[in-house]
């Protein structure tokens, strides 16, 4: 029988062999592993993520374990910050620390719901418009343009006054005005992707329009969509704060950070702790989310070759 012609692996080059004869191997990484690696090397984004997680744990875990409820009235009226009341008390004796924790919970819930709803609706709307183009694109984008021309604060205040009161209704009102921003971003990305070779190949293989949009276009546009979702979280918190400050957001007996700031404006000179602590939480949440968005933008950029140090 003839000898087998299967190749025999050559012995590995020793440590003293020239560099050209050595075999270098690197562990294969997936796309999301590369994204995570780039994000972890963005120091400011990682620090911001840690701060945001700490705020979330403080709001929910700390609020559940704290000795006072946010609506509980104590005998201590207008007390400055102390060991018993770290953030002081208001004029009726409510513990300000419990109030700030409850306000943080409500503001975060509103922001997350706004980001999820706006991103879901805006992504589907923009993807359909960008993929089909023509008359469909024109009609859908003119509707988005109409939403974008509305004065957000005025329209949100009017809708919240009529339909608001609870945090989830306020969330739906804000999300109903912000999805158009995401639709513009989603449409722009899909317009650049629909002419790619893998889309042409999917059409040639008989893939339906729905499959192409949701299995090929949307996943490849997730980078830009996720970054815009983080921006929406920060924007929603600031808009909810503005609405509550004006009296059109969440209503008592519940509370939010915007309500706390609004109620404390008259006591700024006499009891400043009522104003500065909820204001500090608003600033921390907005800044950390913006920095996290910057980190995600850099990490998800497919053309990036260097990681920000």
N, C-alpha and C positions, 0 to 999 in steps of 0.2 A: 504493500500500500504506500502511496506517496506520503511524504511527511507533511504535517499540518503547516499551513502557511500563515497561521495566526501570529501577529507581531508579538515579540517578547519585549516587555518593558525594560528599558535601560536602567541600570542602577543609578540611584540618585547621586548627584554630584556632592562631593564632600565639602566641608566648611571652608576648605582652602581653595576651592575651585573658583575660576573667574566668575564675575557677576552674570555674564551672558549665559553661563552653563547652569546657574542655579535656577530653581523653580520657585517662584513666589506665588502664593495662594492667599486670597483674601476672602473671608467669609461673605457669602452673598447676603445682601440686605434687601428687604422689600421696600417699596416706595414709602410706606407709612413709617417704617423704621428709620429711613433717611429723614423724613419730616420730623419725627420725634427727636432725632439726634440734633438736627439744626435748631429746633425749638429749645432744647435743653441748653444749648450753647448761647442762647440769647439771654444774658443774665438778667436784664431788667424785666423781661417777660416772665421768667421763672420766679423772680422775687415777687412780682405782682400777682402771679398765680397763687403763691403761698399766702400772701396777704389776703387775697380774696377768699381763699378756702378758710382761713382763720376767721374772717368776718362772718362767713356763712355758718360755721360751727358755733361761733359766739352767739349769733342771732337765734339759731334754732335749738342747739343743745343748752347754751347758757340761758336762753329764755325759758326753757322747760325746767331748769334746775334752780333758777333764781327764786329767792324767798318771796318776792312780791310779784303780783300780777300787774299787767299794764293798766288795768282799770281800777286797781285797788287803791283806796284812800287811806293814808297813814296819818297819825297824829302830828307828824312833822310837816309844817307848812313853810314853804319858801326857804328850805334849808340849803346851804351851800354844799358842795361835794364833801363827803366824809366817808369813813369806813362803812357806816350803815347804809349810806346812799352815795355810791361812787360818782354819780352824775347830778347829785342834788335832788331836790323835789320842787314841784311847782306850787302855785298859790293855794291849791286845794289839798295838797299833801300827796299827790301821786308821785311815785318813784320814777325819776327821769331815766334811769338806766333801763328799767323794764319797758318804759315807753319807747326809748330809742331802739331796743331790741325788737319790739313788735313792729315799729315803723320800718326797720331794716327788712324784716320778713316780708311785709306787704310790698315794699318797693322792689325787692328782688323777685317776688312772685310775678308782679306786673311786668317787670323787664323781661323775664324769661318767657312768659306767655306771649308778649308782643314779638319777641325775636322769633319764636317758633312759628307763630301764625303768619307773620309777615314774610318770613323766609319760605315757608311752604307755599303760600299763595303766590308770592312774587316769583319764585323759581318756576313753578308750573306755568304761570301766565307768560313770563318772558321766554321760556323755552319753546312753548307752542308758537309764539309770535316769531321768534327767530328761526325756527325750523321750517315753518310753512311759508313765511314771507308773503309777498304780494298783498292781496286785499285783507287777508287774515291779520298779517302784521300791522297793516295800517289801522284797522279798526281797534285792535287790542292796544296798540301803543297810543292812539288818540285818547282812549279811555284813561290810560295811565297818565298821560300828559294833563288831562283834566284834573285828576286827583292831585298831581304835583303843583298845580296852580292855586290850589285852595290854601288860604292862610291857616296853617296848622293849629296854632293856639286858639284862634277864634272859633274854628269849626269844632275842634275837640272840646272846647269849653261849652259850646251850645249843645253838642251831643251828650256830653257828660251830665249837663244840667238836666236833660230830659230823660236819659236812659242810665245815667251813672249812679253812683252811690256805693256799690260793692266793688271790690278790687278787680274781679274778673270782668265786670262790665266796662270799667275804665280801661282795662287791657284790650278788650275787643274794639273799643272806640279808637284807641291809639293805633292798634294794629291795622284797622281799616283805613288809616291814612298813610301808613308807612310802607305797605307792601309794594306800592308803585316804585319806590326807590330800588328795591331788590329786583323788580321785574326789568328795569332798565339795565342793570348789571348782568342779569341772567341772559337777556336777549343779546347783549353785545358779545358775551362769551360764546353763545351758541352760534351766532352768525359767523364767527371765526372757525368754529369746529365743524360745521355742517359740510364744508367743502373738503374735509380731510379724507385720506384714502380709506381709513377704517369705516367711515360712514358709507362711502361708495361701495365698499365690500359687503357691508351689512345689507344694503339695498339689493345688491346683486344676488345675495343668498336668500332673498325673499323675506327679510325681517319686516315686520309691520312698523308703521309710523310710531305707535305707542312704545314698542320695544326699543326702537332707535332712540327715542327721546329719553326714556327712563332707564335704559340699560347702558347706553353709550354716551349720550350728550350730557345728561345731568351729572353722572359720576365724574366726568372729566372737567366739569365746571365747578366742582365742589370747593376748590381752593378759594376762588373769588367769593363764592357764596358764604363760606364759613367766616371769612374775614368780615364781610358785610353784616353777618349775624351778630358778631361781637360788637361792632359799632352800634347796631340797633339796641343792644342791651344798655349801653351807656346812654344813648339818646333817649330811650324810653324812660330811664330813671330821671333824667333831667326834665323831660316833658311832664311826667307824672308829678314831679316836685313843683313845677310851675303851675300846673292845674290845681293841685292841692293848696298851694300858696294863695291862688286866686279864689279858692273856695269852690272849684268845680271838679275836684277829684274825689278821692275817698272821703267818706263822711263819717262823722262821729256817730256811734260810740267807738268805732274802729279808728285807727290812726295810721299815719305814714310819716316818713321823714319830712315831706313837704308840709303836712299839717303842723308838725312840731315846730318847724321853722316859722311858719305863718303865725302861730299862736304866741311865739316868743318874741316877735319883733317889737312889741310894746314894752317888753321887759329887758331890752338889750342893755340898758345902762344900769339897771338895778339888780337884775338876776341874769347875767350874761351866760351862765352855764346852760340855761334853757335853750339858747340860740346856738352856741358854738358846738356843742356835742353832736346834735343831729346834722348840723352843717358839715362837721368834720367827716362824719360817716358818708354823706353824699359825695364829698370830694374824693374820699378814699375809694369808694366803689367805682365812680366814674373814671378816675385816673388808672386804677388797676386794670379795668376792662379795656381801656384804650391801649395800654402797654401790652396786654395780652394779645390784642388784635394786631399790633405791630409785629410781635413775635410770630404769630401765625402767618401773617402776610409774607414775612421773610422766609419762614420755613416751608411754606407751600408754593413758593415761586419756583417753577420748574427750570428756569433759566439761571438760577442762582448757583454759583460755583464756590463762593466763599461764605462762611458763616460769620455773622457779626459777633465780635468778641465783647 
